Amino acid sequence: MGKIPEAVRWALISASIFILSSMVYDVIRLKGILKYYAEIDSPSSKSSNTKDIPSIDPSVHPEVTCKIVDVVEEVVDPTEETDNIQKVIGYQNNKVGLYIYAEVEDYVDYAEELVNSNGGDWGYVLIPINVKETNKSRWESLFESLRKKHLIPIIQLWDLDLDDIKERDKQITKSAHFLNNLEWPIKNRYISVYNEPNDAKFWKGKVNPQEYAEVLNETIKAFKSLDSDFFIMNGALNSSARTGGDYLDAEVFMIRMNQQVPGIFRKLDGWASHPYPQPNFSGSPRAIGRDSIRAYEWELNILRWRFGVVNLPVFITETGWAHKEDENYRDGEKTQYPLSQHKVADYFEYAFKNIWLPDRKVVGVAPFTRRYDAPFDNFSWITQDGNFDPQVLAVQNIKKVEGKPPT
């Protein structure tokens, strides 16, 4: 073989060096990619590195933050058949609940007949309370009745005055002392801090995520300083609302909350959610995403990827379909809502059996509501003359769990 020309030899050496250096670079880059994905899949590393999560300032680019892409789990996270204790809450748990009111005594009896039927015990009731409440005897009587009926209260705060910060914080402290002085039915004292604050009509006519973050933070401090058994949740957001008019997109709302009080979502014990079936409270129970009865999954993904918060137990403090039958309904007439009471009953049965009960992230489900006057009686579970709507029988017939919460 003849001698390789000098120019060719140097060309081969250069090519070999280039190929070798490229291979080394690719190996280093691959190790970096693997390390990156290992970190974002790790709850512990995610929780300790939230500053590395990219974020967008919604005040500068609102048109970007409002373009939401639904990221949901396609499969319900099932409970292990051999595990009677729901790990996310720590006790054997009956998830079925109902939204009721303290002012009507027989609502407790009605709720007990619904949520503790067919093998169930210690189901849930969502009960709103005005933070200026002073009638201790009524609430002592209510909690005693809940204890006897084996019902777990989720107390939703409402009607906080916001005009003066000192008065606001005084009301927060007084409400904490009022509820702390009651004898609760079980050890856990569930509190949801107000209602849909990204909707102006539920926050004194305005949307103010910065103010709500401060209120939530003060509420957590006030209640936890009195008793660590207080289990504090956010006020459930309107997940289906987009920014405009009296609404602020839920994700933008959460971003601005965290900007005002960094780490606010890490202070929560659980996550309250209002996963209504849209559009028009008439959506399919099989739908997924922020406009569905699985909207809590969309919210949990925001908590995870934006704020590094994982594993919060979910309490559905409102949900449900509107039926076309109301007190003024006439058979065959066109109505605002397309679903009949029987279709709503079918949807509730499907949702409980196939979505909420098997999902180990969900602790309680309290549909709205036992009874509501017009024009919202389309959500009622009982007619004006006291008859049960079909969804009552559908939920009563569902096999339930004998709850065993620590008392």
RAPE-V765467 format. One record per residue. N is the residue number from 0. RES is the residue in one small letter. SS is DSSP state (2 for helix, 1 for strand, 0 for the rest). PHI is phi as a letter, one per 20 degrees, with the letter a starting at -180 (* if undefined). PSI is psi in whole degrees, 0 to 359 (999 if undefined). Layout:
n=N res=RES ss=SS phi=PHI psi=PSI
n=N res=RES ss=SS phi=PHI psi=PSI
This chain:
n=0 res=m ss=0 phi=* psi=135
n=1 res=g ss=0 phi=f psi=167
n=2 res=k ss=0 phi=f psi=136
n=3 res=i ss=0 phi=f psi=130
n=4 res=p ss=0 phi=g psi=147
n=5 res=e ss=2 phi=g psi=318
n=6 res=a ss=2 phi=f psi=320
n=7 res=v ss=2 phi=f psi=319
n=8 res=r ss=2 phi=f psi=315
n=9 res=w ss=2 phi=f psi=329
n=10 res=a ss=2 phi=f psi=319
n=11 res=l ss=2 phi=f psi=319
n=12 res=i ss=2 phi=f psi=317
n=13 res=s ss=2 phi=f psi=318
n=14 res=a ss=2 phi=f psi=320
n=15 res=s ss=2 phi=f psi=318
n=16 res=i ss=2 phi=f psi=319
n=17 res=f ss=2 phi=f psi=316
n=18 res=i ss=2 phi=f psi=317
n=19 res=l ss=2 phi=f psi=316
n=20 res=s ss=2 phi=f psi=326
n=21 res=s ss=2 phi=f psi=319
n=22 res=m ss=2 phi=f psi=318
n=23 res=v ss=2 phi=f psi=316
n=24 res=y ss=2 phi=f psi=317
n=25 res=d ss=2 phi=f psi=321
n=26 res=v ss=2 phi=f psi=315
n=27 res=i ss=2 phi=f psi=316
n=28 res=r ss=2 phi=f psi=319
n=29 res=l ss=2 phi=f psi=320
n=30 res=k ss=2 phi=f psi=322
n=31 res=g ss=2 phi=f psi=319
n=32 res=i ss=2 phi=f psi=315
n=33 res=l ss=2 phi=f psi=321
n=34 res=k ss=2 phi=f psi=319
n=35 res=y ss=2 phi=f psi=311
n=36 res=y ss=2 phi=f psi=329
n=37 res=a ss=2 phi=f psi=323
n=38 res=e ss=2 phi=f psi=316
n=39 res=i ss=2 phi=f psi=341
n=40 res=d ss=0 phi=e psi=351
n=41 res=s ss=0 phi=e psi=117
n=42 res=p ss=2 phi=g psi=322
n=43 res=s ss=2 phi=f psi=316
n=44 res=s ss=2 phi=f psi=327
n=45 res=k ss=2 phi=f psi=320
n=46 res=s ss=2 phi=f psi=332
n=47 res=s ss=0 phi=e psi=3
n=48 res=n ss=0 phi=c psi=39
n=49 res=t ss=2 phi=f psi=338
n=50 res=k ss=2 phi=f psi=341
n=51 res=d ss=2 phi=e psi=353
n=52 res=i ss=0 phi=f psi=122
n=53 res=p ss=0 phi=f psi=139
n=54 res=s ss=0 phi=c psi=160
n=55 res=i ss=0 phi=c psi=134
n=56 res=d ss=0 phi=f psi=110
n=57 res=p ss=0 phi=f psi=340
n=58 res=s ss=0 phi=f psi=337
n=59 res=v ss=0 phi=e psi=320
n=60 res=h ss=0 phi=c psi=64
n=61 res=p ss=2 phi=f psi=333
n=62 res=e ss=2 phi=f psi=341
n=63 res=v ss=2 phi=e psi=312
n=64 res=t ss=2 phi=f psi=341
n=65 res=c ss=0 phi=e psi=353
n=66 res=k ss=0 phi=e psi=93
n=67 res=i ss=0 phi=e psi=134
n=68 res=v ss=0 phi=d psi=122
n=69 res=d ss=0 phi=f psi=126
n=70 res=v ss=0 phi=c psi=106
n=71 res=v ss=0 phi=c psi=161
n=72 res=e ss=0 phi=e psi=132
n=73 res=e ss=0 phi=f psi=337
n=74 res=v ss=0 phi=c psi=134
n=75 res=v ss=0 phi=f psi=136
n=76 res=d ss=0 phi=f psi=104
n=77 res=p ss=1 phi=f psi=153
n=78 res=t ss=0 phi=f psi=139
n=79 res=e ss=0 phi=f psi=131
n=80 res=e ss=0 phi=f psi=330
n=81 res=t ss=0 phi=e psi=0
n=82 res=d ss=0 phi=d psi=102
n=83 res=n ss=0 phi=f psi=336
n=84 res=i ss=1 phi=e psi=124
n=85 res=q ss=1 phi=f psi=110
n=86 res=k ss=0 phi=f psi=327
n=87 res=v ss=0 phi=f psi=340
n=88 res=i ss=0 phi=c psi=341
n=89 res=g ss=0 phi=n psi=10
n=90 res=y ss=1 phi=b psi=162
n=91 res=q ss=1 phi=f psi=127
n=92 res=n ss=0 phi=c psi=131
n=93 res=n ss=0 phi=e psi=111
n=94 res=k ss=0 phi=f psi=345
n=95 res=v ss=1 phi=f psi=135
n=96 res=g ss=1 phi=b psi=187
n=97 res=l ss=1 phi=b psi=147
n=98 res=y ss=1 phi=e psi=121
n=99 res=i ss=1 phi=c psi=184
n=100 res=y ss=0 phi=c psi=143
n=101 res=a ss=0 phi=f psi=335
n=102 res=e ss=0 phi=f psi=343
n=103 res=v ss=0 phi=d psi=110
n=104 res=e ss=0 phi=f psi=321
n=105 res=d ss=2 phi=f psi=353
n=106 res=y ss=2 phi=f psi=329
n=107 res=v ss=2 phi=f psi=315
n=108 res=d ss=2 phi=f psi=317
n=109 res=y ss=2 phi=f psi=316
n=110 res=a ss=2 phi=f psi=319
n=111 res=e ss=2 phi=f psi=319
n=112 res=e ss=2 phi=f psi=330
n=113 res=l ss=2 phi=e psi=303
n=114 res=v ss=2 phi=e psi=337
n=115 res=n ss=0 phi=d psi=18
n=116 res=s ss=0 phi=f psi=164
n=117 res=n ss=0 phi=l psi=55
n=118 res=g ss=0 phi=n psi=354
n=119 res=g ss=0 phi=e psi=155
n=120 res=d ss=1 phi=b psi=146
n=121 res=w ss=0 phi=l psi=54
n=122 res=g ss=1 phi=f psi=186
n=123 res=y ss=1 phi=d psi=153
n=124 res=v ss=1 phi=c psi=131
n=125 res=l ss=1 phi=e psi=127
n=126 res=i ss=1 phi=c psi=120
n=127 res=p ss=1 phi=f psi=149
n=128 res=i ss=1 phi=c psi=133
n=129 res=n ss=1 phi=f psi=131
n=130 res=v ss=0 phi=f psi=350
n=131 res=k ss=0 phi=e psi=12
n=132 res=e ss=0 phi=f psi=136
n=133 res=t ss=0 phi=c psi=357
n=134 res=n ss=0 phi=e psi=83
n=135 res=k ss=2 phi=f psi=323
n=136 res=s ss=2 phi=f psi=321
n=137 res=r ss=2 phi=f psi=318
n=138 res=w ss=2 phi=f psi=329
n=139 res=e ss=2 phi=f psi=318
n=140 res=s ss=2 phi=f psi=318
n=141 res=l ss=2 phi=f psi=313
n=142 res=f ss=2 phi=f psi=326
n=143 res=e ss=2 phi=f psi=319
n=144 res=s ss=2 phi=f psi=319
n=145 res=l ss=2 phi=f psi=322
n=146 res=r ss=2 phi=f psi=316
n=147 res=k ss=2 phi=f psi=323
n=148 res=k ss=2 phi=e psi=359
n=149 res=h ss=0 phi=l psi=59
n=150 res=l ss=1 phi=c psi=135
n=151 res=i ss=1 phi=e psi=118
n=152 res=p ss=1 phi=e psi=137
n=153 res=i ss=1 phi=d psi=112
n=154 res=i ss=1 phi=e psi=123
n=155 res=q ss=1 phi=d psi=118
n=156 res=l ss=1 phi=f psi=149
n=157 res=w ss=1 phi=b psi=163
n=158 res=d ss=0 phi=m psi=43
n=159 res=l ss=0 phi=f psi=134
n=160 res=d ss=0 phi=f psi=134
n=161 res=l ss=0 phi=d psi=352
n=162 res=d ss=0 phi=f psi=324
n=163 res=d ss=0 phi=c psi=124
n=164 res=i ss=2 phi=f psi=319
n=165 res=k ss=2 phi=f psi=317
n=166 res=e ss=2 phi=f psi=321
n=167 res=r ss=2 phi=g psi=309
n=168 res=d ss=2 phi=f psi=330
n=169 res=k ss=2 phi=f psi=319
n=170 res=q ss=2 phi=f psi=322
n=171 res=i ss=2 phi=f psi=313
n=172 res=t ss=2 phi=f psi=316
n=173 res=k ss=2 phi=f psi=319
n=174 res=s ss=2 phi=f psi=324
n=175 res=a ss=2 phi=f psi=316
n=176 res=h ss=2 phi=f psi=321
n=177 res=f ss=2 phi=f psi=311
n=178 res=l ss=2 phi=f psi=331
n=179 res=n ss=2 phi=f psi=332
n=180 res=n ss=0 phi=e psi=359
n=181 res=l ss=0 phi=e psi=153
n=182 res=e ss=0 phi=e psi=105
n=183 res=w ss=0 phi=f psi=151
n=184 res=p ss=0 phi=f psi=326
n=185 res=i ss=0 phi=c psi=175
n=186 res=k ss=0 phi=f psi=312
n=187 res=n ss=0 phi=f psi=132
n=188 res=r ss=1 phi=d psi=94
n=189 res=y ss=1 phi=e psi=125
n=190 res=i ss=1 phi=c psi=127
n=191 res=s ss=1 phi=d psi=125
n=192 res=v ss=0 phi=e psi=85
n=193 res=y ss=0 phi=m psi=189
n=194 res=n ss=0 phi=c psi=122
n=195 res=e ss=0 phi=l psi=59
n=196 res=p ss=0 phi=f psi=351
n=197 res=n ss=0 phi=e psi=9
n=198 res=d ss=1 phi=d psi=120
n=199 res=a ss=2 phi=g psi=326
n=200 res=k ss=2 phi=f psi=346
n=201 res=f ss=2 phi=d psi=7
n=202 res=w ss=0 phi=c psi=56
n=203 res=k ss=0 phi=l psi=37
n=204 res=g ss=0 phi=n psi=11
n=205 res=k ss=0 phi=b psi=161
n=206 res=v ss=0 phi=d psi=122
n=207 res=n ss=0 phi=b psi=85
n=208 res=p ss=2 phi=f psi=329
n=209 res=q ss=2 phi=f psi=315
n=210 res=e ss=2 phi=f psi=318
n=211 res=y ss=2 phi=f psi=321
n=212 res=a ss=2 phi=f psi=319
n=213 res=e ss=2 phi=f psi=319
n=214 res=v ss=2 phi=f psi=315
n=215 res=l ss=2 phi=f psi=317
n=216 res=n ss=2 phi=f psi=315
n=217 res=e ss=2 phi=f psi=323
n=218 res=t ss=2 phi=f psi=316
n=219 res=i ss=2 phi=g psi=313
n=220 res=k ss=2 phi=f psi=316
n=221 res=a ss=2 phi=f psi=313
n=222 res=f ss=2 phi=f psi=316
n=223 res=k ss=2 phi=f psi=332
n=224 res=s ss=2 phi=f psi=338
n=225 res=l ss=2 phi=e psi=322
n=226 res=d ss=0 phi=a psi=125
n=227 res=s ss=0 phi=f psi=348
n=228 res=d ss=0 phi=f psi=349
n=229 res=f ss=1 phi=f psi=128
n=230 res=f ss=1 phi=d psi=104
n=231 res=i ss=1 phi=e psi=129
n=232 res=m ss=1 phi=d psi=158
n=233 res=n ss=0 phi=f psi=168
n=234 res=g ss=0 phi=e psi=124
n=235 res=a ss=0 phi=g psi=141
n=236 res=l ss=0 phi=e psi=159
n=237 res=n ss=0 phi=e psi=96
n=238 res=s ss=0 phi=f psi=334
n=239 res=s ss=0 phi=e psi=349
n=240 res=a ss=0 phi=f psi=136
n=241 res=r ss=0 phi=d psi=158
n=242 res=t ss=0 phi=f psi=131
n=243 res=g ss=1 phi=q psi=143
n=244 res=g ss=0 phi=m psi=238
n=245 res=d ss=0 phi=e psi=13
n=246 res=y ss=1 phi=d psi=151
n=247 res=l ss=0 phi=c psi=131
n=248 res=d ss=0 phi=g psi=136
n=249 res=a ss=2 phi=g psi=320
n=250 res=e ss=2 phi=f psi=318
n=251 res=v ss=2 phi=f psi=319
n=252 res=f ss=2 phi=g psi=314
n=253 res=m ss=2 phi=f psi=321
n=254 res=i ss=2 phi=f psi=314
n=255 res=r ss=2 phi=f psi=328
n=256 res=m ss=2 phi=g psi=311
n=257 res=n ss=2 phi=f psi=330
n=258 res=q ss=2 phi=f psi=323
n=259 res=q ss=2 phi=f psi=316
n=260 res=v ss=0 phi=c psi=87
n=261 res=p ss=0 phi=g psi=133
n=262 res=g ss=0 phi=m psi=14
n=263 res=i ss=2 phi=g psi=325
n=264 res=f ss=2 phi=f psi=342
n=265 res=r ss=2 phi=f psi=343
n=266 res=k ss=2 phi=e psi=353
n=267 res=l ss=0 phi=e psi=148
n=268 res=d ss=0 phi=e psi=335
n=269 res=g ss=1 phi=b psi=172
n=270 res=w ss=1 phi=c psi=119
n=271 res=a ss=1 phi=e psi=140
n=272 res=s ss=1 phi=b psi=147
n=273 res=h ss=0 phi=d psi=75
n=274 res=p ss=0 phi=e psi=83
n=275 res=y ss=0 phi=e psi=147
n=276 res=p ss=0 phi=e psi=100
n=277 res=q ss=0 phi=e psi=161
n=278 res=p ss=0 phi=e psi=157
n=279 res=n ss=0 phi=l psi=32
n=280 res=f ss=0 phi=l psi=36
n=281 res=s ss=0 phi=c psi=14
n=282 res=g ss=0 phi=f psi=165
n=283 res=s ss=0 phi=f psi=141
n=284 res=p ss=0 phi=f psi=349
n=285 res=r ss=0 phi=e psi=355
n=286 res=a ss=0 phi=f psi=159
n=287 res=i ss=0 phi=c psi=165
n=288 res=g ss=0 phi=o psi=184
n=289 res=r ss=0 phi=f psi=343
n=290 res=d ss=0 phi=d psi=19
n=291 res=s ss=0 phi=c psi=179
n=292 res=i ss=0 phi=f psi=1
n=293 res=r ss=0 phi=d psi=26
n=294 res=a ss=2 phi=g psi=333
n=295 res=y ss=2 phi=f psi=332
n=296 res=e ss=2 phi=f psi=319
n=297 res=w ss=2 phi=f psi=318
n=298 res=e ss=2 phi=f psi=319
n=299 res=l ss=2 phi=f psi=326
n=300 res=n ss=2 phi=f psi=323
n=301 res=i ss=2 phi=f psi=314
n=302 res=l ss=2 phi=g psi=319
n=303 res=r ss=2 phi=f psi=308
n=304 res=w ss=2 phi=e psi=336
n=305 res=r ss=2 phi=e psi=325
n=306 res=f ss=2 phi=c psi=0
n=307 res=g ss=0 phi=m psi=26
n=308 res=v ss=0 phi=d psi=125
n=309 res=v ss=0 phi=c psi=161
n=310 res=n ss=0 phi=m psi=28
n=311 res=l ss=0 phi=f psi=130
n=312 res=p ss=1 phi=f psi=142
n=313 res=v ss=1 phi=d psi=130
n=314 res=f ss=1 phi=d psi=115
n=315 res=i ss=1 phi=e psi=101
n=316 res=t ss=0 phi=e psi=353
n=317 res=e ss=0 phi=b psi=145
n=318 res=t ss=0 phi=a psi=174
n=319 res=g ss=0 phi=p psi=162
n=320 res=w ss=0 phi=d psi=149
n=321 res=a ss=0 phi=e psi=131
n=322 res=h ss=0 phi=e psi=151
n=323 res=k ss=0 phi=f psi=337
n=324 res=e ss=0 phi=f psi=121
n=325 res=d ss=0 phi=c psi=187
n=326 res=e ss=0 phi=f psi=342
n=327 res=n ss=0 phi=d psi=8
n=328 res=y ss=0 phi=f psi=139
n=329 res=r ss=0 phi=d psi=133
n=330 res=d ss=0 phi=g psi=128
n=331 res=g ss=0 phi=n psi=349
n=332 res=e ss=0 phi=f psi=155
n=333 res=k ss=0 phi=f psi=135
n=334 res=t ss=0 phi=c psi=170
n=335 res=q ss=0 phi=f psi=324
n=336 res=y ss=0 phi=d psi=135
n=337 res=p ss=0 phi=e psi=342
n=338 res=l ss=0 phi=e psi=138
n=339 res=s ss=0 phi=e psi=165
n=340 res=q ss=2 phi=g psi=324
n=341 res=h ss=2 phi=f psi=324
n=342 res=k ss=2 phi=f psi=320
n=343 res=v ss=2 phi=f psi=319
n=344 res=a ss=2 phi=f psi=317
n=345 res=d ss=2 phi=f psi=319
n=346 res=y ss=2 phi=f psi=318
n=347 res=f ss=2 phi=f psi=317
n=348 res=e ss=2 phi=g psi=315
n=349 res=y ss=2 phi=f psi=315
n=350 res=a ss=2 phi=f psi=313
n=351 res=f ss=2 phi=f psi=311
n=352 res=k ss=2 phi=f psi=326
n=353 res=n ss=2 phi=d psi=343
n=354 res=i ss=2 phi=d psi=293
n=355 res=w ss=2 phi=f psi=313
n=356 res=l ss=0 phi=f psi=320
n=357 res=p ss=0 phi=f psi=343
n=358 res=d ss=1 phi=e psi=112
n=359 res=r ss=0 phi=f psi=352
n=360 res=k ss=0 phi=f psi=334
n=361 res=v ss=1 phi=e psi=127
n=362 res=v ss=1 phi=e psi=316
n=363 res=g ss=1 phi=b psi=149
n=364 res=v ss=1 phi=c psi=113
n=365 res=a ss=1 phi=d psi=89
n=366 res=p ss=1 phi=f psi=151
n=367 res=f ss=0 phi=e psi=124
n=368 res=t ss=0 phi=b psi=168
n=369 res=r ss=0 phi=g psi=308
n=370 res=r ss=0 phi=b psi=132
n=371 res=y ss=0 phi=c psi=141
n=372 res=d ss=0 phi=f psi=162
n=373 res=a ss=0 phi=g psi=144
n=374 res=p ss=0 phi=e psi=15
n=375 res=f ss=0 phi=d psi=19
n=376 res=d ss=2 phi=f psi=355
n=377 res=n ss=2 phi=f psi=343
n=378 res=f ss=2 phi=e psi=355
n=379 res=s ss=0 phi=f psi=152
n=380 res=w ss=0 phi=d psi=357
n=381 res=i ss=1 phi=b psi=144
n=382 res=t ss=0 phi=f psi=171
n=383 res=q ss=0 phi=f psi=328
n=384 res=d ss=0 phi=e psi=11
n=385 res=g ss=0 phi=n psi=5
n=386 res=n ss=0 phi=e psi=148
n=387 res=f ss=1 phi=f psi=138
n=388 res=d ss=0 phi=f psi=158
n=389 res=p ss=2 phi=g psi=330
n=390 res=q ss=2 phi=f psi=337
n=391 res=v ss=2 phi=f psi=310
n=392 res=l ss=2 phi=f psi=324
n=393 res=a ss=2 phi=f psi=316
n=394 res=v ss=2 phi=f psi=324
n=395 res=q ss=2 phi=g psi=324
n=396 res=n ss=0 phi=f psi=350
n=397 res=i ss=0 phi=f psi=133
n=398 res=k ss=0 phi=f psi=131
n=399 res=k ss=0 phi=c psi=174
n=400 res=v ss=0 phi=d psi=144
n=401 res=e ss=1 phi=f psi=98
n=402 res=g ss=0 phi=f psi=143
n=403 res=k ss=0 phi=c psi=65
n=404 res=p ss=0 phi=f psi=151
n=405 res=p ss=0 phi=f psi=132
n=406 res=t ss=0 phi=d psi=999
